[in-house]
Amino acid sequence: MVIGRLFNLQLSSNAHYIDSVKNASLEITLYPDRGIIYDRKGKLLVYNDVVYDLAVIRSKISKTLDTAALLKIIQLDTLTFKKKLAKIRNGNVPNTFLKDLPPEIYIPLQENILRFPRFHC
């Protein structure tokens, strides 16, 4: 009986293995950049503009956040910043704060992102 149960647990039942894989791994879908597309006569049909998003976990924003520095980098005024924060409902998960940031804003933000805890590029 014991040998039969061990056989069942070790070889035939993989439910525990599947559950452990689900808990230990995170599946992320990465979308590749699409290249420039030309028609057969060489006319440009489609091109890429690289844009980025800024996400925030609202409930974890520090009271000592350097808001002035952040607003200067993302080129936003205080009133708009407060309105965007107020629109975020679920404060415990990352929410998109700004969409489609151009590289001119994203690069300085990425260089200084450690100064702004709970903001993610």
C-alpha positions, 0 to 999 in steps of 0.5 A: 500500500505504501509503495503504491502511494509513493508510486502515485505521488512520485510518478503518476501525479504531477499536480504538485509539480504544475502548482510549484511551476506556476508559483515559481515562474512569471510569464511576460510577453515581449513584443518585438519592434516592428521594422520599417515597411516599404512597398515594392516601389520603395515608398515608406508605408509604416515606421516606428516611433519609440514611446514609453509609459510611466507607471506608479504604485500610488499607495506606496508613494513616499511623503518625501518624494521630490515632486519638483524634480519629477515634474521638471523631468516629465514636464508636467505641472503640479495641478495635472500631476495631482489630478492624474494621481487622483484618477488612480483607483487601485493603489496597490498595483502599478498603474499607468501614470503617463503614456507615450513618453517620447525619448526626450523625456524618458531618457532623463527619467530613466537616469533618475528613476531611483530618486522616485520610489514606486515610479517605474518606466 
